[in-house]
Amino acid sequence: MTSSEILVKNEHKTLIPYRFAREKRVIIEDDNNKIRVKTTSSITMETISELRSYLNKPLEIIWLKPNEFEKELSDTYSNTSTPSSELAEGIGDNYDLSALAENLPKTADLLDSDNDGPVIKLINAILSEAIKSNTSDIHIEPYEDYLSVRFRIDGILTEILRPTGRIAPMLNARVKVMSSLDIAEKRIPQDGRMSLKLGDKWVDIRVSTLPTSHGEKVVLRILDKAETQLGLEQLGMSSSTLKIFEASLNSPNGIILVTGPTGSGKTTTLYAGLNILDDQTRNILTVEDPIEYAIEGVTQTQVNTKVGMTFARGLRAILRQDPDIIMVGEIRDLETAKIAIQASLTGHLVLSTVHTNDSVAAITRMVDMGIESYLLASTVKAVLAQRLVRRLCKSCKEKYSLDTSISTLTKGTVIFKAKGCNGCNNTGYRGRVGLFELFLLDDGIKEAINSGATELELSKLAFSDNQKLSDSGYELVQKGITSLDEVLRVTSEN
């Protein structure tokens, strides 16, 4: 082995391959005159001799504690990702996606050949690029003459690659192998998952395939395990809303609902709530479809309709497991709603989600399902509605003055708008933050529900003093956290 084989160049410093660094417990930095070797007391003389022989330069040994070494290793290789299995070997290499796509063999032999190296490099590069850019979903879509690869970043889909369509079967086969799916089955949809590691960051990837007229479309949802550790404050919840919501979570029984469209962060909010409640003194069980994140100390059950394991059946089984707190992934039907109501009446705290546009609509939705109004009034404690808006990029956001009044934002108010720079990929936004409205069922509202009040009447009662979704958004606009365009985009305000 030569020094050129053991070292990998990048624009900042010279590194050894991640696997070698991890196994030998060494981090290499080359400043031309000598080489710094950061290591721990576990390094062997054999490794030091090996490095001195291969690199042929003086070595400066810097000793680190084991935990310091792990952090340094993760920081040093933050631009590389590491596989959790041999199938994902090479994930995280800094490939140029466009160059890889252009350099793939143009002949049809690629699909018949055993030499699938370029395709493996390409899919690894796509996964690595997605994880590093905080992508939530990867869409791999085949068309007649090309393949479209799109990333959903901060809720917006952007095409990042358009290679030849001939590589689609090979890309799909690679993803299927990595997620333990049947590579021969292309006629029906399939679902699977895989786990990958990027430095010190673990992610789960949920894989879904769908037969289309030009082949199979593959969608990969990236689930960052760090999100299970998020607190409610980190999600963007205001201090007043947070205080009331946490008080609701500490109720001994009842139902707490979180509403919003798909992708609005409902599950993340529920998990943040469970983290508050998980103090090892209570038995917490969930039934989900699917289980997105594993939570330590919480018993989680997966819905499987193929074998008859529905939300309702799972919920009935959970009630025989001596639970204190129950999380139901979604209340979709009357049967599940009835069991959730019964569970709350018998002394359990039930957390769940409902797909509605606002918080008050959750009550009318459950009445439409067939639940009696008096049961809702006596069991539902609070309903939290939420949306996600993009955060303005701090480096390039621009000030401007409103030329008209919008709700609490008066004419002439100085706010910010998106511009775009290299740091935010010219989008003007980096990251997302939540908008929240909390519908708390006090005695007056419970009486109105019992009396059959309409959605509009309930809304007037609930939000005469409290913030609605749009109000929460306007507050973030005034603080310069997001733009007015973003708030109007997600709150249905004209």
N, C-alpha and C positions, 0 to 999 in steps of 0.2 A: 504494500500500500504506500502511496506517495502523499505528500502534504496536500497536493491538489485534489486527491481523492477524499481525504478526511475532512477538508474544509469546504464550506459552501459560502460563496461571496454574496453579500448584499450591499446596498449603498451606504450603510452606516458602519458596519463592522464585519469581521470575519467570524463565522460560526461553524461549529461542527454539527452534523446531523442531529436532530432532536433525540432520536432513539439512542445514539451513542452517548449523548450528554446525559440522558436520563439513567441509562444503565451503568455508566462509569462514574456518575456523580461529578461531572466536570462541566464548567462553562468557560469557553475560550474567547478571549478578546485579543486581537492582533493590532498593535500600534506601530508596526513595521520594524522597530528596533528590538522589541521583545514581546513575548506573549504572556498575557495574564491568564492564570488558571484559577478560577473561583471553584472551590470544592469544600468538602466536609472531611471530618476525621475518618470517614469510612473509605476514603480513596486508598488504593493499593499502590505499592511501589512499582508494581508491574505496569499499571496504567500510566504513572508518571514517566517511567522509562520509555513506554510506547509512544507517548506524546513527544518526548524530547527527541526520540529517534526519527519520527515521521516529520516533525515540524522543523527540526534543525535550527532552532533559535533558543536563546535563553528563556527560561520560564520563571515568572514571578508568581508564587503561590499565595493566594488570598483565602484565608480560612473563614468559613461561614458556619453558623449554627444550622442544623437541619431545616428548621422552619424558614430561616433566612434564605437558604439555598433554594427551597421549593418556590418561594416568591420570586427570587431572582430568575430562576429557570422559566417560570411562567411569563414574567415580564419580558425577558430576552427573546422568547419565542412567541410573542403575542401575535406576530403576523404569520404564524404557522399553526396548523391544526393537527391534532393527533388522533389516530383511529382508535376505536374501542375494540376492533376485531381485525383480523387479517384481510377480510374482504374490503375494508376501507383503507388499505395500506396506501400511503402517499397523500392522504387528505391533508390539505393545508399548504402544499407547495405553492409558491407564488407564481402560478401560471398566468400568462396573458391569454384571457379567454378568446378574444378575437383572433389572435395569432394561431391558437390551437385549432379553432374552427376552420380557419383558412388553410392550415397545413394538413388537415386530414386528407388521406388519399382520396382522389377523385373517382377512382375506379369502383365498380360495384363489387370487386373482390373483397373489399373491406367487410362486407356483410357475410361473406362466405368463409373468410379467413379466420384462423385461430389467433392471429395477431391482433388482439383487441386492446393493446396497450394504449394507443392514442385515445380511444373512447373512454377507457378507465381514467386516464389523466384528465379528460374533459369533464367527466361527471364529478370527479374529485375537486376539480377547480371550481365548478359551479357551486358545489356544496360549501366549499371553503369561503368563496366570495360572498355567498348568501349569509353565512353565519357571522362573518366579520362586518357586514353592512347592516346587521340587525334586521334582516328580512324575516317576515312572518310566514310567507308562503312562496314556494317556487312553482310556477306553472310551466310544464313542458308540453307544448301543443303542436301536433303534427298537421301540416297542410299539404297540398298537392306537391309543391315544389320545394318547400322549406320547412324548417322546424323553428318555432318561436319559443324562446326561453324568457320568461318574465318573472321579475321579483316584485312582491308586494312589500314595499317599504313605507312605514308610517301610514298604512292603510291605502296607499295608491300603487296601482300596478304600472310597472315600467319595463319595457322590453330591453334586455341587456345583451341579447345574442340572437342571431338568425343564421344558423348553419344550414347546410344542405339537408334536405329531408331524408336522404338515404341513411343517415346515421340513427334515425329515430328508433328502429327496432333494437339496435345494439345498446343505445342509451337506456331504453326501457328494460331490456334484459338485465343490464347491470344493476339498475335500481331495484328490480324484483329480487335478484339474488341477495343484495344487501339487506332487504327487508323481509326475507324468507317467504316470498310469494312464488306461485307456480308460473315459471317463465313460459311454459307451453300453453297456458290458458289465456287466450286473447279475446274470447267471446263474451265474457261476463266481467262486471266490475270486481275488483279485489281491494282489500285493505290490509295494510301491514304497518310495521314500524321498525325503526333502527335507532341506535344510540351512537353519538359521536362526541369527541372531546376536542375542544379548541383551547390549547394552553391549559389553564385551570378552569375552563368553562365547559360544563357538560350540557349537552342538548339532546332532547329526544326529537325524532323526526317521524311524523305520522304520514304514511304513504297511501294514496288513493289512486286507483287506475279506472279509466272509463273508456270503453270501446267507442270510437267515432268513425266517421266515413273515411278518414285517411289514416287510421291506425288508433293507437291508444293514447289518450291524454293522461298525463301523470301530474298529480298535484302533491307536493310535499309540504306539510305544515311543520314549521320549526318551533319547538316548544322549549324555551329557555328555562332550565330548572332554577335559575336564580330568581325567577319571577315568583316562585312559591315563598320566597323570603321577604317579599315586598310588604311594607306596612301600608295601612290605609292613607296615612299622610303622604307617603311617597307617590300614591296614585293621583294626588292632586286634590283630595277632599279638603274642603275648608274646615277650620277649627270648630266652627259652630255645628256644621253638619256631622263632623267626625264625633263630637261629644254626644250628640243625640243618637247616632247610629251605634256607637259602642255601648251606650246604655241599653239600647234595644237588644243587642247581642247578649247582654248579661241577664236577659229575662229568663226565668226558669222554664217557661213554656211558651207556646205560640208559634206563629209562622212569620218569617222574614223573607220577603221576595226581592230579587234584583231583576230589573227589566231592561230591555234594550235589544237592538238588532244583533245579528251574528257579527262577531268581531268587535263588539263594543267593550270587551273586557269584563264581562259579567263573571266568568269563572275565576279570573284573577282576583276580583273583589271578594268572592266567596271564600277563596283559599286564604286571603289575607284575614278575613273574619275568623276562619277556623284556626289560624295561627294564634290569634288572640285567645281563643277559647281552649286551645290544647295545652292544658296545664297538668296533664297526667292524672287528674282527679276525676275526670269524666270519660265515659265511653262514647267515642265519636265514630260514627259509621257513615259511609257515603254509598250511593248508587249512582253511577255516572255512565254517560255514553258519548265519547269514550272517556277513560281515565286519562286526563291530560298530563297531570303531574303527580308523582308519588309524594305523599306527605308523611313524614315520620310521626309515628304515634297515632295515626288515623287509619282505621280499617276501611279499605276502598273496594267496591264491588263493581264489576263491569257488566253493563247491559249486553245481552246476546239474544237478539230476537229469533235467530235461527233455531235455538233450542228452547225457546219460550221464556227466556229470562228477560222480562220486560221491566220497566220502571215500577209498575204496580206490584209485580211478583217479587222483585228485589226488595221493595219497601216493606211488603208483608213479612218477608223473611227477616229483615233487619229488626223489626219490632219484637221478634222472639229472641234477640241477642242482647237483651237488657241494655238498650241504648239510653244515653242522656241527651245527645245531640245527633240529629240526622241531617245529612245534606242530600237532597235529591237533585240530580243534574238539571232536570227540567220537568215542569208540570205540563204534560201535553194533552192529557185526556181526563175525562170525568172520574174514571176509576182511580188514577193516581192522585187526583185532587181530593177525592173522598178519603183515601187512606191517610194523606198528609193532614187533613183536617182532624181525623180521628186520633192520629198520633199526637197532635198538639193538644187536643182535649184531654188526653190521658197523661199529660205531664211532660211531654217532650218538646224540645226546641227544634223546629224544622226550618232549614234554610233551603231555598230553591230559586229557580229562575222561571220567568215567563216572557215569551216574545211579544212585547207590546211597545208602542211608540213612546209612552210616558208612564209615569208611576200610577196615576189614577186609573188608567185604562186596564191595569191588571185586575182591579176589582170587578169592572164590568165584564172582562174576559172570562173570569171564573163564574160569574153569574150566568153568562151565556153558555158555559159548559154544563150548567145544571146545579151548581152549588147554591144552597139557600142563603139569602142575604144575612139572616141572623147568625148563621154559622161563620161567615166571613167576618162579621162585626165582632164576634166573640173570640176569634182566633188570630187574625192577622194583626201583627204589632206594627209593622212598618213596611213600606215599599220604597226601594231605592232605584231610581232610573238613572242611566248613565250613557254617555257617549265618549268617544275619544277624538280629540282634535290634535293637530300637529303643532309642536312647539316651534316658534320662530327661531331661526339660527341667530345666535347671539353675535356672531361675527359680522353679519351683513344686513340685519334688519334696518329698515329706514323709517324715520319719523315722518308723519304728515298730519294735517288737521282735518277733522271731519267737516264736510261742507253741508251736512244736514244732521238733524237729531235722530237718534235711534234708541228708543227706550231710555235707559239710564245714561246713555252716552249723548251729551249735548253737543250742539253745533260748536265747532272750534276746539273740541277736545283733541289733545295731541295723543295720537296712538301710533302703532307701528304696522308696517306691511312687509311682506316677503320681497327679497331682492334676488338673492342667489350668489353663491361663491363656490370656490373649489372645495371648501370644507363641508358644504352641504350638497355637493353634486349639482349645484345650480338650481336647487329646488326652493331655497329660501327657508327650509324647515329641517330640524333635526330632532327626532324623538317625538313622543306624544304625551299628552296629559289628559286627565279625565274631567268631564263635566258631570255634575251630580245634582239631582233634586231628590229630596227625601219627603215622602208622604207619610206622615206620622198619624196613626189612627187614634185620636183622642176621643173623649166621650161625645163631643158634639158631632164628630164625623161618624162615629159608630151609630149614633141615633139616626143620622141622615141616611146611612146605608140601610139600616133596618126599615126606614120609611120609603125605600126605593128611589133615592135621589139619583138624578142623572149624572153623567160624567162631568158635564159643565158645572153643575151645582157643587159637586164634590171638589172640583178644582178650585172654585172660588173660595170655598171654606178652607181648603188646605193651604193655599198659597197667597192668602191676604197679607201675611207677614213673612213667609218663608220664600227662599229662592227657588225659582224654576230653573230648568236646564239652561234656557237662554240667559237668565240673570247670572248664573254661574259662569257662563261663557263671556258675558260682557265684563265681568269683574277681572277675568284673566286678560281680556283685551286691554283694559285700563292699566293693568300691571305690566303690559308689554310682553306677556308670556306667549300669546297667540295672536292671530290676526282676526279682524272682523269677518273677512271672507270665510275663514275656517269655521267660525261659530255659526254663520248663516248657512254654511254647507250642511251642517249636521243637526241643526235644531229646527228645521222646517220654518224658520222665520223669513218673512218677505222683506 
